Amino acid sequence: MITIGNCSGFYGDRFSAMRDMLEGGRLDVLTGDYLAELTMLILGKDTLKDPTTGYAKTFLRQVADCLDLALQRDVKIVSNAGGLNPAGLAAAIEALGTSAKVAYVDGDDLRGRLDSHPDALTANAYLGAFGIAHALDAGADIVVTGRVTDASVVVGPAIAHHGWKRDSYDELAGAVVAGHVIECGTQATGGNFSGFLTMSPQARARPLGFPVAEIAVDGSSIITKQDETGGTVTVDTVTAQLLYEIQGPLYLGPDVTTDLTSIRLSEVGIDRVAISGVTGTPPPATLKVAVNSLGGYRNSAEFVLTGLDIDAKAAWLRDQLDAELPIGPDYTWSTYRIPAPDSPTEEGAACILRLNARAADADAVGRALTAPAIELALASYPGFHVTAPPGRPSPFGVYKAAYVRRDRAPETVHLPDGSTYEVPAPLAYAEASRTSAETSRASSERTTRPAGATSRRALGELVYARSGDKGGDANLGLWAPQWRPDAVVEWLLDTVTPEWVRALLPEAEDLAIDITPLPHLRGVNIVIHDLLGEGVAASTRFDPQAKGLGEWARSRIVDVPVELSPEELL
């Protein structure tokens, strides 16, 4: 067994986590995920100002503080913090003057070499875990990478420890699932968890502990956390992370295709959840590439509407601005909610109306936008004021996914002795039909539930949810908590269709929707295509990363069979 901890789920996560994990208990490897689609855009902008940057500077500061401790405790460190410049990060770590053996993996950066996006700000293929494994086998104490998959920083150490081969598909798939669970840090231990009220006051009072995966030679694992840390690890917190940012029954990776329908979860102790039964098949023949391009500039103005006649005030403001704003930019107005009557506070009697504007030219959304808005300060609806002074336009990025042959992105390991190693290609590839599996069940496959009495309930009275972004698509997982009977699972699997989702979430009314039943996880995964437009960096949606989408869904009122009403299930 190998014990692998995580100390970062994003660029900006808890700085003390690396030291906390190293001091908190026995680990073989400590990993950190610092990259996201938006992070790559941020790092790309950094390199425009200074080509020697492009990596996660926070990670370098953490390593400067903790590397000696890691060496003393014989803990290897593996991270994708290299971003766009893993060589630069490796050099910066070596410059710290420790005795650590540093290796880095690159080959993912396709800027200027992607025919479909020749002017991309960033273009990074998602590499796998065998380069990381080779670096560890060669004696590296710390391995930094560019854009590998989030799970690869966990899978690589497991490969090195257990000696798995390229065709150890079930073992690799099991490690991918463990890696997916812990790569987002405390989301596996109660962070962003719909069932947070079921956590004990003590679990919520302390900072949530970062997760640990104990991975066995057969690829099965136990998810846990270090003693005396906050949060909790249950089947439901692990399910929440498993249903985060997936897009179908097959989880396609550079080393293995993981069958998400094969996952089995069980609680085997306090804060210990076992993952077993995971199966894998060969990976796809192509690599996914995350492409970020500069899309132009955007700006916004937020108007406060207070008290009575909110709709009329908003309409007058829009009429006035529509007559003055220049033609050309893309304008969108946010929606708003009428405040509750007779509010005892002014803030409670107010709402926000936001105007967003995007254009290729910064000047088109600079004073050309803000001047007409501010000039109405004494000439528009009663109570006119804005939430902030006029702001300057800011650049935004557009995310796209591309796919390339593997030989376009050779996975190269740079070893501590100065030598390099190019990772061989997989032994086999998935059939084309295994990379585009149908996800939405046909109506003929659904159980027809006899019509009966129903009651109107909030969906969240029966199910938990977790949501997030995948480029312009939104992912939404819904599942029945472990303490709900199987009848709730059956109702959920029978009920959730694209049409039902469109009624549940009217913003998705005209969008394509995929549904993946995951009965062993007691739920379904939903992908709403294009809900986020051109990705988080370009979206003008109120929640551009769909982080709150699941909680909105849980607040919606739906028809529930009377026998499944919460009071009937007590």
C-alpha positions as CSV (number, residue, x, y, z in Angstrom):
1,M,0.0,0.0,0.0
2,I,1.1,3.6,-0.7
3,T,-0.2,6.5,1.3
4,I,-0.7,9.7,-0.7
5,G,-1.9,13.0,0.7
6,N,-3.1,16.2,-1.0
7,C,-2.3,19.7,0.1
8,S,-3.9,21.9,-2.7
9,G,-7.0,21.8,-4.8
10,F,-6.4,25.0,-6.7
11,Y,-4.0,27.9,-7.1
12,G,-4.8,29.9,-4.0
13,D,-5.7,27.1,-1.6
14,R,-4.6,27.1,2.1
15,F,-0.9,28.1,2.2
16,S,-0.3,26.2,5.5
17,A,-1.6,22.9,4.1
18,M,1.8,21.6,2.9
19,R,3.3,21.9,6.3
20,D,0.2,20.8,8.1
21,M,0.1,17.6,6.0
22,L,3.8,16.9,6.5
23,E,3.5,17.3,10.3
24,G,0.1,15.6,10.6
25,G,0.9,11.9,10.0
26,R,2.7,9.3,8.0
27,L,2.8,9.9,4.2
28,D,4.7,8.4,1.4
29,V,3.9,11.1,-1.1
30,L,2.3,14.6,-0.9
31,T,0.6,15.9,-4.0
32,G,-0.9,19.3,-5.0
33,D,-3.1,20.3,-7.8
34,Y,-2.7,24.0,-8.7
35,L,-4.1,24.1,-12.3
36,A,-7.5,24.7,-13.7
37,E,-8.7,26.0,-17.1
38,L,-8.9,29.5,-15.6
39,T,-5.5,29.1,-13.9
40,M,-3.9,28.3,-17.3
41,L,-5.3,31.6,-18.6
42,I,-3.9,33.5,-15.6
43,L,-0.5,31.9,-16.1
44,G,-0.6,32.7,-19.8
45,K,-1.2,36.3,-19.0
46,D,1.7,36.2,-16.6
47,T,4.1,35.0,-19.3
48,L,3.1,37.9,-21.5
49,K,4.5,40.2,-18.9
50,D,7.5,38.0,-17.9
51,P,8.3,34.8,-19.9
52,T,10.3,33.5,-17.0
53,T,7.1,33.0,-15.0
54,G,4.2,30.8,-15.8
55,Y,4.3,28.5,-12.8
56,A,2.5,28.6,-9.4
57,K,4.5,30.9,-7.3
58,T,2.6,29.9,-4.2
59,F,3.9,26.3,-4.5
60,L,7.5,27.6,-4.7
61,R,7.0,29.5,-1.4
62,Q,5.5,26.4,0.2
63,V,8.4,24.3,-1.0
64,A,10.9,26.8,0.3
65,D,9.3,26.5,3.7
66,C,8.8,22.7,3.8
67,L,11.2,20.9,1.5
68,D,13.7,20.2,4.3
69,L,10.9,18.7,6.4
70,A,9.7,16.5,3.5
71,L,13.3,15.2,3.1
72,Q,13.6,14.5,6.8
73,R,10.3,12.5,6.7
74,D,11.2,10.8,3.4
75,V,8.0,12.2,1.8
76,K,8.1,12.7,-2.0
77,I,6.3,15.8,-3.4
78,V,4.5,15.6,-6.8
79,S,2.7,18.6,-8.2
80,N,1.4,20.1,-11.5
81,A,2.4,23.5,-10.3
82,G,4.9,23.9,-13.2
83,G,2.0,25.1,-15.3
84,L,3.5,26.7,-18.4
85,N,7.1,26.6,-17.2
86,P,7.9,23.4,-15.3
87,A,11.6,23.8,-16.2
88,G,11.6,27.3,-14.6
89,L,9.9,26.0,-11.5
90,A,12.4,23.1,-11.2
91,A,15.3,25.5,-11.6
92,A,13.8,27.8,-8.9
93,I,13.5,24.8,-6.5
94,E,17.1,23.8,-7.2
95,A,18.2,27.4,-6.5
96,L,16.8,27.0,-2.9
97,G,20.0,25.1,-2.2
98,T,18.6,22.0,-0.6
99,S,19.8,18.4,-1.3
100,A,16.6,17.5,-3.0
101,K,16.7,15.7,-6.3
102,V,14.3,17.6,-8.6
103,A,12.7,16.2,-11.8
104,Y,10.2,17.8,-14.2
105,V,7.8,16.5,-16.9
106,D,6.9,18.5,-20.0
107,G,5.8,18.1,-23.5
108,D,2.2,19.3,-23.0
109,D,2.8,22.9,-24.2
110,L,1.5,23.2,-27.8
111,R,1.5,27.0,-28.1
112,G,2.2,27.9,-31.6
113,R,2.1,24.3,-32.8
114,L,-1.7,23.8,-32.8
115,D,-3.0,24.2,-36.3
116,S,-6.6,24.8,-35.3
117,H,-5.6,27.5,-32.8
118,P,-2.3,29.1,-34.1
119,D,-2.6,32.2,-31.9
120,A,-3.7,30.5,-28.7
121,L,-2.5,32.1,-25.5
122,T,-2.2,28.7,-23.9
123,A,-2.6,25.2,-25.5
124,N,-1.8,22.3,-23.2
125,A,-2.3,18.6,-23.8
126,Y,-3.4,16.6,-20.8
127,L,-0.5,14.2,-20.2
128,G,-0.5,11.1,-18.0
129,A,1.2,9.5,-15.0
130,F,4.0,7.3,-16.4
131,G,6.4,10.2,-16.7
132,I,5.9,11.0,-13.0
133,A,6.4,7.3,-12.2
134,H,9.7,7.2,-14.1
135,A,11.0,10.3,-12.3
136,L,10.2,8.7,-8.9
137,D,11.8,5.4,-10.0
138,A,14.9,7.4,-10.9
139,G,15.2,8.7,-7.4
140,A,13.5,12.1,-7.6
141,D,12.5,13.7,-4.3
142,I,10.2,16.2,-6.0
143,V,8.5,16.1,-9.3
144,V,6.8,19.1,-11.0
145,T,4.9,18.9,-14.2
146,G,3.1,21.0,-16.7
147,R,-0.5,20.1,-17.7
148,V,-1.0,16.5,-16.6
149,T,-4.5,15.3,-15.7
150,D,-5.5,16.2,-12.1
151,A,-5.5,12.6,-11.1
152,S,-2.0,11.8,-12.6
153,V,-0.2,13.4,-9.7
154,V,-1.7,10.5,-7.6
155,V,-1.6,7.8,-10.2
156,G,2.1,8.3,-11.0
157,P,3.3,7.6,-7.4
158,A,1.0,4.5,-7.3
159,I,2.6,3.2,-10.5
160,A,6.1,3.7,-9.2
161,H,5.3,2.0,-5.9
162,H,3.3,-1.0,-7.2
163,G,5.2,-1.5,-10.5
164,W,2.1,-1.4,-12.6
165,K,2.5,-1.7,-16.4
166,R,0.8,0.1,-19.2
167,D,-1.9,-2.5,-19.5
168,S,-2.7,-2.7,-15.8
169,Y,-6.0,-1.1,-16.7
170,D,-8.1,-2.0,-13.7
171,E,-5.3,-1.0,-11.3
172,L,-4.7,2.3,-13.1
173,A,-8.5,3.0,-13.2
174,G,-8.7,2.4,-9.5
175,A,-5.9,4.9,-8.9
176,V,-7.5,7.4,-11.2
177,V,-10.7,7.3,-9.1
178,A,-8.7,7.8,-5.9
179,G,-6.8,10.6,-7.5
180,H,-10.1,12.3,-8.7
181,V,-11.4,12.1,-5.1
182,I,-8.5,13.7,-3.4
183,E,-7.2,16.2,-6.1
184,C,-9.7,18.9,-5.1
185,G,-8.5,18.9,-1.6
186,T,-11.1,19.4,1.1
187,Q,-14.0,18.9,-1.2
188,A,-13.6,15.2,-0.2
189,T,-13.7,16.0,3.5
190,G,-16.9,18.1,3.7
191,G,-16.1,21.2,1.7
192,N,-18.9,22.4,-0.6
193,F,-21.0,19.5,0.7
194,S,-24.8,19.7,0.4
195,G,-25.0,17.6,3.6
196,F,-22.9,19.9,5.7
197,L,-25.6,20.1,8.4
198,T,-25.1,16.4,9.0
199,M,-21.5,17.0,10.0
200,S,-20.9,17.4,13.7
201,P,-20.3,20.9,15.2
202,Q,-16.7,19.8,16.0
203,A,-16.1,18.7,12.4
204,R,-17.3,22.1,11.1
205,A,-15.6,24.2,13.8
206,R,-12.0,23.3,12.8
207,P,-10.3,23.9,9.4
208,L,-11.2,20.9,7.2
209,G,-8.5,18.3,6.9
210,F,-7.0,17.6,3.5
211,P,-7.7,14.0,2.1
212,V,-5.4,11.0,2.0
213,A,-5.6,8.0,-0.3
214,E,-4.3,4.6,0.8
215,I,-3.9,2.8,-2.6
216,A,-3.4,-1.0,-2.6
217,V,-1.6,-3.1,-5.3
218,D,-4.9,-4.0,-6.9
219,G,-5.9,-0.4,-7.4
220,S,-8.5,-0.4,-4.6
221,S,-8.1,2.4,-2.1
222,I,-9.3,3.9,1.2
223,I,-10.0,7.6,1.4
224,T,-9.4,9.1,4.8
225,K,-7.9,12.2,6.5
226,Q,-5.3,12.8,9.2
227,D,-6.3,12.6,12.8
228,E,-7.3,15.8,14.7
229,T,-8.3,17.6,11.6
230,G,-11.8,19.1,10.8
231,G,-14.3,17.8,8.3
232,T,-15.4,14.2,7.7
233,V,-15.0,11.4,5.2
234,T,-18.1,9.5,4.4
235,V,-19.6,7.7,1.4
236,D,-21.6,10.9,0.7
237,T,-18.6,13.3,0.8
238,V,-16.7,10.9,-1.5
239,T,-19.7,10.6,-3.8
240,A,-19.9,14.4,-4.0
241,Q,-16.3,14.6,-5.3
242,L,-16.8,11.7,-7.7
243,L,-19.7,13.4,-9.3
244,Y,-17.8,16.6,-9.7
245,E,-16.8,17.7,-13.2
246,I,-17.4,14.4,-15.0
247,Q,-19.1,14.1,-18.3
248,G,-20.4,10.6,-18.8
249,P,-20.0,6.9,-17.8
250,L,-16.5,6.7,-19.2
251,Y,-13.7,8.9,-17.7
252,L,-11.3,9.3,-20.5
253,G,-7.7,9.7,-19.5
254,P,-4.3,9.5,-21.2
255,D,-3.4,6.2,-19.5
256,V,-6.7,4.4,-19.1
257,T,-10.4,4.7,-19.7
258,T,-12.2,4.4,-16.3
259,D,-15.7,3.0,-16.1
260,L,-17.4,5.2,-13.5
261,T,-20.4,2.8,-13.4
262,S,-18.1,0.1,-11.9
263,I,-17.2,2.1,-8.7
264,R,-18.3,0.6,-5.4
265,L,-18.1,2.6,-2.1
266,S,-18.3,1.4,1.5
267,E,-17.6,2.9,4.9
268,V,-15.0,0.8,6.7
269,G,-14.4,2.9,9.7
270,I,-14.7,6.4,11.1
271,D,-13.5,8.8,8.3
272,R,-12.5,5.8,6.1
273,V,-14.3,5.0,2.8
274,A,-13.2,2.1,0.6
275,I,-13.3,2.4,-3.2
276,S,-13.3,-1.0,-4.9
277,G,-14.5,-2.8,-8.1
278,V,-13.2,-0.1,-10.5
279,T,-12.5,-1.4,-14.0
280,G,-10.5,0.1,-16.8
281,T,-9.8,-0.3,-20.5
282,P,-7.3,1.2,-22.9
283,P,-7.1,5.0,-23.2
284,P,-8.3,6.9,-26.3
285,A,-5.9,7.4,-29.2
286,T,-5.9,11.2,-28.9
287,L,-5.0,13.6,-26.2
288,K,-7.3,16.4,-25.1
289,V,-5.9,19.9,-25.3
290,A,-7.1,22.8,-23.2
291,V,-6.9,25.9,-25.3
292,N,-7.2,29.5,-24.0
293,S,-7.3,32.4,-26.4
294,L,-7.7,36.1,-25.6
295,G,-11.3,36.9,-26.5
296,G,-11.3,40.7,-26.1
297,Y,-12.3,43.0,-23.2
298,R,-15.2,43.3,-20.8
299,N,-16.5,45.7,-18.3
300,S,-19.6,46.1,-16.2
301,A,-21.7,48.5,-14.1
302,E,-23.9,47.5,-11.2
303,F,-27.0,49.5,-10.4
304,V,-28.8,49.3,-7.1
305,L,-32.6,49.3,-7.3
306,T,-34.4,50.0,-4.0
307,G,-37.9,49.8,-2.6
308,L,-41.1,50.1,-4.7
309,D,-41.6,49.9,-8.5
310,I,-38.4,47.9,-9.1
311,D,-39.5,46.7,-12.6
312,A,-40.4,50.2,-13.7
313,K,-37.1,51.6,-12.4
314,A,-35.2,48.9,-14.3
315,A,-37.1,49.4,-17.5
316,W,-36.5,53.2,-17.4
317,L,-32.8,52.7,-16.8
318,R,-32.5,50.2,-19.6
319,D,-34.4,52.5,-22.0
320,Q,-32.1,55.4,-21.2
321,L,-28.9,53.4,-21.6
322,D,-30.0,51.6,-24.7
323,A,-30.3,55.0,-26.4
324,E,-26.8,56.1,-25.4
325,L,-24.6,53.1,-25.5
326,P,-22.5,52.6,-28.7
327,I,-23.4,50.0,-31.2
328,G,-20.9,47.1,-31.4
329,P,-20.2,45.6,-28.0
330,D,-22.1,42.5,-26.8
331,Y,-24.4,43.8,-24.0
332,T,-26.2,41.5,-21.4
333,W,-28.3,42.5,-18.5
334,S,-28.6,40.4,-15.4
335,T,-31.9,39.2,-13.9
336,Y,-32.9,40.3,-10.5
337,R,-35.4,39.4,-7.7
338,I,-38.0,41.7,-6.4
339,P,-37.1,42.4,-2.7
340,A,-39.3,41.3,0.1
341,P,-41.9,44.0,1.1
342,D,-41.5,46.0,4.3
343,S,-37.9,45.2,4.8
344,P,-36.4,46.3,8.2
345,T,-33.1,47.2,6.5
346,E,-32.3,49.2,3.3
347,E,-30.1,46.4,2.0
348,G,-33.0,43.9,2.3
349,A,-35.2,46.3,0.2
350,A,-32.7,46.5,-2.6
351,C,-31.5,44.4,-5.5
352,I,-28.7,44.6,-8.1
353,L,-29.1,45.1,-11.9
354,R,-25.9,44.4,-13.7
355,L,-24.9,45.5,-17.2
356,N,-22.1,43.5,-18.8
357,A,-20.4,44.5,-22.0
358,R,-17.8,42.6,-24.1
359,A,-15.9,43.8,-27.2
360,A,-12.7,43.2,-29.1
361,D,-11.6,46.8,-28.5
362,A,-11.0,47.9,-24.9
363,D,-12.1,51.5,-25.7
364,A,-15.5,50.2,-26.7
365,V,-16.2,49.1,-23.2
366,G,-14.2,51.7,-21.3
367,R,-15.6,55.2,-20.9
368,A,-17.9,54.5,-23.8
369,L,-19.8,52.3,-21.4
370,T,-19.2,53.8,-18.0
371,A,-19.7,57.5,-18.9
372,P,-23.3,57.1,-20.1
373,A,-24.0,55.0,-17.0
374,I,-22.6,57.5,-14.5
375,E,-24.1,60.5,-16.3
376,L,-27.5,59.2,-15.3
377,A,-26.7,59.6,-11.6
378,L,-29.0,62.6,-11.3
379,A,-31.3,61.9,-14.2
380,S,-32.8,58.4,-13.9
381,Y,-34.8,56.4,-11.4
382,P,-35.2,57.5,-7.8
383,G,-32.5,56.2,-5.5
384,F,-30.0,55.8,-8.3
385,H,-26.6,54.6,-7.2
386,V,-23.9,52.1,-8.2
387,T,-22.0,49.5,-6.2
388,A,-18.5,50.8,-7.3
389,P,-16.9,53.6,-9.2
390,P,-16.3,53.2,-13.0
391,G,-13.8,50.5,-13.7
392,R,-11.3,49.9,-16.5
393,P,-11.9,47.1,-19.0
394,S,-10.3,43.8,-18.3
395,P,-9.2,41.2,-20.9
396,F,-11.1,37.9,-21.0
397,G,-10.2,34.5,-22.3
398,V,-12.1,32.0,-24.4
399,Y,-11.7,28.3,-23.6
400,K,-11.9,25.5,-26.2
401,A,-11.1,21.9,-26.2
402,A,-9.0,20.4,-29.0
403,Y,-7.7,16.9,-29.6
404,V,-4.3,15.8,-31.1
405,R,-2.4,12.7,-31.9
406,R,-0.1,11.5,-29.1
407,D,3.0,12.1,-31.1
408,R,2.2,15.8,-31.2
409,A,2.8,16.0,-27.4
410,P,5.6,13.7,-26.4
411,E,5.7,13.2,-22.6
412,T,9.3,14.0,-21.6
413,V,10.9,13.5,-18.2
414,H,13.9,15.6,-17.2
415,L,15.8,13.7,-14.5
416,P,17.9,15.0,-11.7
417,D,21.1,13.8,-13.4
418,G,20.4,15.9,-16.4
419,S,19.3,13.1,-18.7
420,T,15.9,12.9,-20.4
421,Y,13.4,10.1,-21.0
422,E,10.5,10.1,-23.4
423,V,7.6,8.1,-22.2
424,P,6.5,5.3,-24.6
425,A,3.0,5.3,-26.1
426,P,0.3,3.1,-24.6
427,L,0.2,-0.5,-25.8
428,A,-3.4,-0.2,-27.1
429,Y,-6.1,2.3,-27.7
430,A,-9.8,2.3,-27.1
431,E,-12.2,1.6,-29.9
432,A,-13.9,4.7,-31.2
433,S,-17.2,3.6,-29.8
434,R,-15.8,3.5,-26.3
435,T,-14.9,7.2,-26.4
436,S,-18.3,8.5,-27.3
437,A,-20.7,6.4,-25.2
438,E,-24.4,7.3,-25.2
439,T,-25.3,8.7,-21.8
440,S,-29.0,9.6,-21.8
441,R,-31.1,6.5,-21.3
442,A,-33.9,5.9,-23.8
443,S,-37.4,6.2,-22.6
444,S,-37.9,2.4,-23.3
445,E,-35.2,1.6,-20.8
446,R,-36.9,3.5,-18.0
447,T,-39.2,1.9,-15.4
448,T,-42.7,3.2,-15.7
449,R,-43.7,4.2,-12.2
450,P,-47.4,3.9,-11.5
451,A,-49.1,7.2,-11.2
452,G,-49.9,8.1,-7.7
453,A,-50.4,11.0,-5.3
454,T,-47.6,13.5,-5.2
455,S,-46.6,16.4,-3.0
456,R,-44.6,19.5,-3.9
457,R,-41.3,19.5,-2.2
458,A,-37.9,21.1,-2.6
459,L,-35.6,18.7,-4.4
460,G,-33.0,19.1,-1.8
461,E,-35.2,17.5,0.8
462,L,-34.5,14.2,-0.9
463,V,-31.1,14.5,-2.7
464,Y,-27.6,16.0,-2.4
465,A,-25.9,17.8,-5.3
466,R,-22.5,18.9,-6.5
467,S,-21.8,21.1,-9.6
468,G,-19.0,22.7,-11.5
469,D,-17.7,23.7,-14.9
470,K,-16.0,21.9,-17.8
471,G,-15.2,24.6,-20.3
472,G,-18.6,26.0,-21.5
473,D,-20.5,23.0,-20.1
474,A,-21.9,22.7,-16.6
475,N,-21.8,19.4,-14.7
476,L,-24.5,18.6,-12.1
477,G,-24.5,15.5,-10.0
478,L,-27.6,14.5,-8.0
479,W,-27.6,11.6,-5.6
480,A,-29.6,10.1,-2.7
481,P,-27.8,10.3,0.7
482,Q,-26.8,7.0,2.2
483,W,-29.5,7.4,4.9
484,R,-32.3,7.7,2.4
485,P,-33.9,4.4,1.3
486,D,-33.3,2.8,-2.1
487,A,-36.8,3.9,-3.2
488,V,-35.4,7.5,-3.4
489,V,-32.6,6.2,-5.7
490,E,-35.1,4.4,-7.9
491,W,-37.3,7.6,-8.1
492,L,-34.3,9.7,-9.0
493,L,-33.1,7.3,-11.7
494,D,-36.6,7.0,-13.2
495,T,-37.3,10.8,-13.0
496,V,-34.3,12.6,-14.3
497,T,-34.5,13.2,-18.1
498,P,-33.3,16.0,-20.2
499,E,-36.9,17.3,-20.3
500,W,-37.1,17.2,-16.5
501,V,-33.8,19.0,-16.1
502,R,-35.0,21.8,-18.5
503,A,-38.1,22.2,-16.4
504,L,-36.1,22.2,-13.2
505,L,-33.5,24.7,-14.5
506,P,-35.2,27.1,-17.0
507,E,-31.8,28.6,-17.9
508,A,-31.1,25.3,-19.7
509,E,-34.4,25.4,-21.7
510,D,-32.8,25.5,-25.1
511,L,-29.6,23.6,-24.3
512,A,-28.4,20.0,-25.0
513,I,-28.4,17.8,-21.9
514,D,-26.8,14.5,-21.2
515,I,-27.8,12.2,-18.4
516,T,-25.7,9.4,-17.0
517,P,-27.3,7.0,-14.5
518,L,-24.8,5.9,-11.8
519,P,-26.9,3.5,-9.7
520,H,-23.9,2.2,-7.6
521,L,-23.3,5.8,-6.6
522,R,-27.1,6.2,-5.9
523,G,-27.5,9.0,-8.4
524,V,-27.1,10.6,-11.8
525,N,-24.7,12.9,-13.5
526,I,-26.0,15.7,-15.7
527,V,-24.1,17.7,-18.3
528,I,-25.7,20.9,-19.5
529,H,-23.9,21.9,-22.7
530,D,-23.0,25.6,-23.3
531,L,-24.7,26.9,-20.1
532,L,-21.4,28.7,-19.4
533,G,-20.9,30.0,-23.0
534,E,-17.2,30.2,-23.9
535,G,-16.0,29.1,-20.5
536,V,-15.5,30.7,-17.0
537,A,-13.2,33.5,-18.2
538,A,-15.6,34.7,-20.8
539,S,-19.0,33.9,-19.1
540,T,-21.2,36.8,-18.0
541,R,-23.4,34.4,-16.1
542,F,-24.1,35.2,-12.5
543,D,-22.3,32.0,-11.5
544,P,-19.7,31.5,-14.3
545,Q,-18.3,28.3,-12.8
546,A,-21.6,26.7,-12.0
547,K,-20.5,26.2,-8.4
548,G,-23.9,27.1,-7.0
549,L,-25.9,25.3,-9.8
550,G,-26.5,22.2,-7.6
551,E,-27.8,24.3,-4.7
552,W,-30.1,26.1,-7.0
553,A,-31.4,22.8,-8.3
554,R,-31.9,21.6,-4.7
555,S,-34.0,24.7,-3.9
556,R,-36.4,24.1,-6.8
557,I,-39.9,22.7,-6.0
558,V,-40.7,19.4,-7.7
559,D,-43.4,16.7,-7.7
560,V,-42.4,13.9,-5.3
561,P,-44.5,10.7,-4.7
562,V,-46.2,11.1,-1.3
563,E,-44.6,7.9,0.0
564,L,-41.2,9.5,-0.6
565,S,-41.9,12.7,1.3
566,P,-39.4,13.2,4.0
567,E,-41.9,12.9,6.8
568,E,-43.0,9.6,5.4
569,L,-39.5,8.3,5.3
570,L,-38.7,9.0,8.9
